[in-house]
Amino acid sequence: MPSFPFQIAARDGAARTGTLTTRRGDIRTPAFMPVGTAATVKAMMPESVAETGADILLGNTYHLMLRPGAERIDRLGGLHRFMNWDRPILTDSGGFQVMSLASLRKLTEDGVTFASHIDGSRHHLTPERSMEIQRLLGSDIVMAFDECPALPATDDQVAASMRLSMRWAQRSRDAFGDRSGHALFGIMQGGINRELREESAEALRSIGFDGYAIGGLAVGEGQAAMFDVLDYAPGLLPDDQPRYLMGVGKPDDIVGAVQRGVDMMDCVLPSRSGRTGQAWTARGQVNIKNARHADDPRPLDESCTCPACSRYSRAYLHHVFRAGEMISGMLLTWHNLHYYQQLMAGLRGAIAGARLDDFVAVFHAEREKGDIPPL
């Protein structure tokens, strides 16, 4: 029986809405998980992240392993206490860095040896060590250790990588053991090759996990290719367990993924965009650094209730970004996270009301309008 009960409340086509019940609180699905790489969502207080509507955060095994260290976090009471977040936390396995830091790594059957991007020190990460680190962190949802090749890659390269990941998935399952109150998710790989995705899904189902992730997408293949995979990949995984699409994404990526049966997503985009002067709204993306906003007394989005929109003008947001003030990243990140969580709430309501197609049509129609005209 899965560690965390997953109750699907309603369906609309392939989309589902429901609740993943954990000891630290319910996760309403479809769910977007803000990324707290180094035990913080950049430019946000934890209570502010909660106010946006987030039920769960993501932490990063690789970065926390290097600084401040998993053993130190454990001595200090675990990641939840350390970062003052009492809701669920999912930690990735470090596997993505196997790809993104390829120039600093040595990959073998046993695991990966990294040169730290911080000080060059050497670290060996295996499925067993990844499970140990995530246990020390105290994360509620633990990800199996995997290897993800950057696309484009040959089918032979993707196949070899996927099969290594499946062997590591079994080792992750064995090392995780029986941990009441904690869940382990396996990660499907296989690039954009359906046969390899099917092979990976079969291997994961035979091992048995509490939930299943779709990995190896949003790594350079483009949205059309990603959606082609998502047209079938969620259906290869158990219907009664959560499906997590890793590293996605832009609002239209999220809407398309939910339509295809995805329950959970994460991405650095809303927080990273906020720090670089980019805001996401129902009418698309707004670049607050543009001169057109300098004398604009209107809010960023008049329908938004976040602090950036309800208390400040576009002119002010433009000014503090241009002046390099920290409040710029704080306000725009809050807005972006609020927008993402409102989008998820809208998707959940639309699925529950069997009106997802109408919701999606309005979503795309609003985005096509573009930003409000300049004054």
C-alpha positions as CSV (number, residue, x, y, z in Angstrom):
1,M,0.0,0.0,0.0
2,P,1.4,3.5,-0.9
3,S,2.8,5.5,2.0
4,F,0.6,8.5,1.1
5,P,-3.1,7.8,0.1
6,F,-3.9,9.5,-3.2
7,Q,-7.6,10.1,-3.8
8,I,-8.8,11.2,-7.2
9,A,-11.9,13.3,-6.8
10,A,-12.8,14.1,-10.4
11,R,-11.7,13.5,-14.0
12,D,-12.1,15.4,-17.2
13,G,-10.7,13.6,-20.1
14,A,-7.2,12.5,-19.1
15,A,-6.9,15.2,-16.5
16,R,-7.5,14.4,-12.8
17,T,-7.9,16.4,-9.6
18,G,-7.5,15.0,-6.2
19,T,-5.6,15.0,-2.9
20,L,-2.3,13.4,-1.9
21,T,-2.5,13.0,1.9
22,T,0.7,13.3,3.9
23,R,1.5,13.5,7.6
24,R,2.4,17.2,7.1
25,G,-0.7,18.2,5.2
26,D,-2.7,17.6,2.1
27,I,-1.3,18.2,-1.4
28,R,-4.1,19.4,-3.7
29,T,-3.5,18.1,-7.3
30,P,-2.8,19.2,-9.9
31,A,0.0,20.8,-7.8
32,F,2.8,23.2,-8.7
33,M,5.8,22.9,-6.4
34,P,8.0,26.0,-6.0
35,V,11.7,25.2,-6.0
36,G,13.7,25.9,-2.8
37,T,17.0,24.7,-4.1
38,A,19.2,25.7,-1.1
39,A,16.5,25.4,1.7
40,T,14.9,28.6,0.5
41,V,12.7,29.9,-2.3
42,K,14.8,32.7,-3.4
43,A,13.5,36.2,-2.4
44,M,10.6,34.7,-0.4
45,M,9.9,34.1,3.3
46,P,8.4,30.6,3.9
47,E,5.2,32.0,5.2
48,S,4.8,34.2,2.1
49,V,5.3,31.1,-0.1
50,A,2.5,29.4,1.9
51,E,0.3,32.5,1.4
52,T,0.5,32.0,-2.4
53,G,-1.2,28.7,-2.0
54,A,1.7,26.3,-2.2
55,D,1.1,23.0,-0.5
56,I,4.6,21.5,-1.0
57,L,8.1,22.7,-1.9
58,L,11.0,21.1,-3.7
59,G,14.5,20.9,-2.2
60,N,17.7,19.9,-4.0
61,T,19.8,17.0,-2.8
62,Y,22.9,17.9,-4.7
63,H,23.1,21.5,-3.5
64,L,22.2,20.7,0.1
65,M,24.7,17.9,0.2
66,L,27.4,20.4,-0.7
67,R,26.2,23.2,1.5
68,P,25.4,23.2,4.4
69,G,25.6,19.3,4.3
70,A,22.9,16.7,5.0
71,E,24.5,15.6,8.3
72,R,24.5,19.2,9.6
73,I,20.8,19.7,8.6
74,D,20.0,16.4,10.4
75,R,21.8,17.6,13.5
76,L,19.8,20.8,13.4
77,G,16.4,19.0,13.3
78,G,15.9,18.2,9.6
79,L,15.1,20.4,6.6
80,H,11.6,21.4,7.7
81,R,12.8,22.9,10.9
82,F,16.0,24.3,9.3
83,M,14.1,26.3,6.7
84,N,10.9,26.9,8.8
85,W,8.5,25.1,6.4
86,D,6.1,22.8,8.1
87,R,4.3,21.6,5.0
88,P,5.5,18.7,2.8
89,I,8.9,18.8,1.0
90,L,9.9,16.7,-2.0
91,T,13.6,16.4,-2.6
92,D,15.1,15.5,-6.0
93,S,17.8,12.9,-6.0
94,G,20.7,14.8,-7.5
95,G,20.2,13.0,-10.8
96,F,19.5,16.1,-12.8
97,Q,22.9,17.4,-11.9
98,V,24.4,14.3,-13.4
99,M,23.3,15.9,-16.7
100,S,23.5,19.6,-16.0
101,L,27.0,19.4,-14.5
102,A,28.3,16.8,-17.0
103,S,31.6,18.6,-17.4
104,L,32.3,18.1,-13.7
105,R,31.4,14.4,-13.4
106,K,32.5,10.8,-13.8
107,L,29.7,8.3,-14.4
108,T,30.0,4.6,-13.6
109,E,27.7,1.7,-12.9
110,D,28.1,2.4,-9.2
111,G,27.2,6.1,-9.3
112,V,28.6,9.5,-10.1
113,T,31.6,11.3,-8.9
114,F,31.2,15.1,-8.9
115,A,33.6,18.0,-8.6
116,S,31.8,20.6,-6.5
117,H,30.9,23.7,-8.5
118,I,31.6,25.6,-5.3
119,D,35.1,24.6,-4.4
120,G,36.1,21.7,-6.6
121,S,36.0,19.1,-3.8
122,R,35.1,15.6,-4.9
123,H,31.9,13.8,-4.0
124,H,30.6,10.4,-4.8
125,L,26.8,10.1,-5.2
126,T,25.2,6.7,-5.6
127,P,21.6,5.5,-5.2
128,E,22.4,4.4,-1.7
129,R,24.0,7.7,-0.7
130,S,21.2,9.7,-2.4
131,M,18.6,7.8,-0.2
132,E,20.8,8.4,2.9
133,I,21.0,12.2,2.2
134,Q,17.3,12.4,1.6
135,R,16.6,10.5,4.8
136,L,18.9,12.9,6.7
137,L,17.1,15.9,5.2
138,G,13.8,14.3,6.3
139,S,12.0,14.9,3.1
140,D,8.4,13.6,2.8
141,I,8.7,12.5,-0.8
142,V,12.1,11.0,-1.9
143,M,13.1,10.7,-5.5
144,A,14.9,7.6,-6.8
145,F,18.4,8.3,-8.1
146,D,18.5,8.5,-11.9
147,E,20.6,9.7,-14.9
148,C,19.1,11.9,-17.5
149,P,20.8,12.5,-20.8
150,A,20.5,15.9,-22.5
151,L,18.6,15.9,-25.7
152,P,19.2,15.5,-28.6
153,A,20.8,12.1,-28.1
154,T,20.8,8.8,-30.1
155,D,18.4,6.1,-29.2
156,D,21.3,3.9,-28.1
157,Q,22.5,6.6,-25.7
158,V,19.0,7.1,-24.3
159,A,18.4,3.4,-24.0
160,A,21.7,2.8,-22.1
161,S,21.0,5.8,-19.8
162,M,17.4,4.6,-19.1
163,R,18.5,1.0,-18.3
164,L,21.2,2.3,-15.9
165,S,18.5,4.5,-14.3
166,M,16.2,1.4,-13.9
167,R,19.0,-0.5,-12.2
168,W,19.6,2.5,-10.0
169,A,15.8,2.6,-9.3
170,Q,16.0,-0.9,-7.9
171,R,18.9,0.0,-5.7
172,S,17.1,3.1,-4.6
173,R,14.1,1.1,-3.6
174,D,16.2,-1.4,-1.7
175,A,18.1,1.3,0.1
176,F,15.0,3.3,0.9
177,G,13.5,0.4,2.8
178,D,10.3,0.7,4.8
179,R,10.0,4.3,6.1
180,S,6.5,5.0,7.5
181,G,5.4,8.5,6.7
182,H,7.8,8.9,3.8
183,A,7.2,8.1,0.1
184,L,9.6,7.1,-2.7
185,F,8.9,8.0,-6.3
186,G,10.4,6.2,-9.3
187,I,11.4,8.2,-12.4
188,M,10.5,7.1,-15.9
189,Q,13.2,7.8,-18.6
190,G,13.4,7.1,-22.3
191,G,13.7,10.4,-24.1
192,I,11.1,10.8,-26.8
193,N,11.2,7.1,-27.8
194,R,7.9,5.4,-27.0
195,E,9.3,1.9,-26.8
196,L,12.0,3.0,-24.3
197,R,9.4,4.8,-22.3
198,E,7.3,1.6,-22.2
199,E,10.2,-0.4,-21.1
200,S,11.1,2.0,-18.4
201,A,7.5,2.2,-17.1
202,E,7.3,-1.6,-17.0
203,A,10.5,-1.8,-15.0
204,L,9.3,0.8,-12.5
205,R,5.9,-0.9,-12.0
206,S,7.6,-4.2,-11.4
207,I,9.8,-2.6,-8.6
208,G,6.9,-0.7,-7.1
209,F,6.9,2.9,-5.9
210,D,4.6,5.2,-4.0
211,G,4.4,7.6,-7.0
212,Y,5.9,7.9,-10.4
213,A,7.7,10.8,-12.1
214,I,8.2,11.5,-15.8
215,G,11.8,12.6,-16.2
216,G,13.9,13.5,-19.2
217,L,11.6,16.1,-20.6
218,A,12.0,19.9,-20.8
219,V,15.7,19.3,-21.5
220,G,15.8,20.7,-25.0
221,E,13.3,18.7,-27.0
222,G,10.7,21.5,-27.4
223,Q,7.1,21.7,-26.3
224,A,5.6,19.8,-29.3
225,A,7.9,16.8,-28.7
226,M,7.2,16.9,-24.9
227,F,3.5,16.9,-25.5
228,D,3.9,14.0,-27.9
229,V,5.4,12.0,-25.1
230,L,2.8,13.2,-22.6
231,D,0.1,12.0,-24.9
232,Y,0.9,8.4,-23.9
233,A,3.5,8.4,-21.0
234,P,1.1,9.2,-18.1
235,G,-1.1,6.3,-19.2
236,L,1.9,3.9,-18.9
237,L,2.0,4.5,-15.1
238,P,-0.4,3.3,-12.5
239,D,-3.7,5.2,-12.7
240,D,-4.2,5.3,-8.9
241,Q,-0.9,6.9,-8.0
242,P,0.4,10.4,-8.5
243,R,2.3,11.3,-11.7
244,Y,4.9,14.0,-11.4
245,L,6.4,15.8,-14.5
246,M,9.8,17.0,-13.5
247,G,11.1,20.5,-14.3
248,V,8.0,21.9,-16.0
249,G,7.5,24.7,-16.7
250,K,5.9,27.7,-18.5
251,P,2.2,28.2,-17.9
252,D,1.2,26.8,-21.2
253,D,3.4,23.8,-20.5
254,I,1.6,23.2,-17.3
255,V,-1.8,23.5,-18.8
256,G,-0.9,21.0,-21.5
257,A,0.6,18.6,-19.1
258,V,-2.5,18.7,-16.8
259,Q,-4.7,18.0,-19.8
260,R,-2.7,14.9,-20.5
261,G,-2.9,13.5,-16.9
262,V,-0.1,15.0,-15.0
263,D,-0.7,15.6,-11.2
264,M,2.5,17.4,-10.0
265,M,5.1,19.7,-11.5
266,D,8.0,21.9,-10.4
267,C,10.1,24.6,-12.0
268,V,12.5,27.4,-11.0
269,L,10.8,29.6,-13.7
270,P,8.5,31.8,-11.6
271,S,11.1,32.7,-9.0
272,R,14.0,33.0,-11.5
273,S,11.8,35.2,-13.8
274,G,10.9,37.4,-10.9
275,R,14.5,38.2,-10.1
276,T,15.1,39.2,-13.7
277,G,12.2,41.5,-14.1
278,Q,9.8,39.1,-15.8
279,A,6.2,38.7,-14.6
280,W,3.7,36.1,-15.7
281,T,0.1,37.2,-16.0
282,A,-3.1,35.8,-17.6
283,R,-2.2,37.9,-20.6
284,G,1.2,36.5,-21.0
285,Q,4.7,37.7,-19.9
286,V,5.4,41.3,-18.9
287,N,9.0,42.6,-19.0
288,I,8.9,45.2,-16.2
289,K,12.3,46.7,-17.2
290,N,10.9,48.1,-20.4
291,A,10.6,51.9,-20.5
292,R,6.9,51.8,-21.3
293,H,6.2,51.1,-17.6
294,A,8.2,54.1,-16.2
295,D,5.1,56.4,-15.9
296,D,2.4,53.8,-15.7
297,P,0.3,54.1,-12.5
298,R,-1.7,50.9,-13.2
299,P,-1.1,47.6,-11.4
300,L,0.9,44.8,-13.1
301,D,-2.4,42.8,-13.2
302,E,-5.6,44.5,-12.0
303,S,-7.2,41.1,-11.3
304,C,-4.4,39.9,-9.1
305,T,-4.5,40.1,-5.3
306,C,-0.8,39.6,-4.6
307,P,1.1,42.4,-2.8
308,A,2.9,43.5,-6.0
309,C,-0.4,44.1,-7.8
310,S,-2.6,45.3,-4.9
311,R,-0.1,47.8,-3.4
312,Y,2.3,49.0,-6.1
313,S,2.2,50.4,-9.6
314,R,4.0,49.3,-12.7
315,A,6.0,52.5,-12.5
316,Y,7.3,51.6,-9.0
317,L,8.1,48.0,-10.0
318,H,10.0,49.4,-13.0
319,H,11.9,51.8,-10.8
320,V,13.0,49.4,-8.2
321,F,14.1,46.9,-10.8
322,R,16.1,49.6,-12.6
323,A,17.6,50.8,-9.3
324,G,18.7,47.2,-8.4
325,E,16.6,47.2,-5.2
326,M,16.0,43.8,-3.6
327,I,12.3,44.5,-3.2
328,S,12.0,44.1,-7.0
329,G,12.8,40.4,-7.0
330,M,10.7,39.9,-3.8
331,L,7.6,41.5,-5.3
332,L,7.8,40.0,-8.7
333,T,8.6,36.5,-7.3
334,W,5.6,36.7,-5.0
335,H,3.5,37.8,-7.9
336,N,4.7,34.9,-10.2
337,L,4.2,32.3,-7.5
338,H,0.8,33.7,-6.8
339,Y,-0.1,33.5,-10.5
340,Y,1.1,30.0,-10.8
341,Q,-0.9,28.8,-7.7
342,Q,-4.0,30.6,-9.0
343,L,-3.6,28.8,-12.3
344,M,-3.4,25.5,-10.5
345,A,-6.5,26.4,-8.5
346,G,-8.3,27.3,-11.7
347,L,-7.3,24.0,-13.3
348,R,-8.5,22.0,-10.2
349,G,-11.8,23.8,-10.3
350,A,-12.3,23.3,-14.0
351,I,-11.6,19.6,-13.8
352,A,-13.9,19.2,-10.8
353,G,-16.7,21.0,-12.8
354,A,-16.1,19.1,-16.0
355,R,-15.3,22.3,-17.9
356,L,-11.6,21.9,-18.5
357,D,-11.9,22.5,-22.3
358,D,-13.6,25.8,-21.7
359,F,-11.0,26.8,-19.1
360,V,-8.1,26.0,-21.5
361,A,-9.8,27.9,-24.3
362,V,-10.1,31.0,-22.2
363,F,-6.5,30.6,-20.9
364,H,-5.1,30.6,-24.5
365,A,-7.5,33.4,-25.7
366,E,-6.4,35.7,-22.8
367,R,-2.7,35.0,-23.5
368,E,-3.2,35.8,-27.2
369,K,-4.3,39.4,-26.3
370,G,-0.8,40.2,-25.0
371,D,-0.1,42.8,-22.3
372,I,-2.4,45.8,-21.8
373,P,-1.7,48.7,-24.2
374,P,0.7,51.4,-23.1
375,L,-0.7,54.6,-21.8
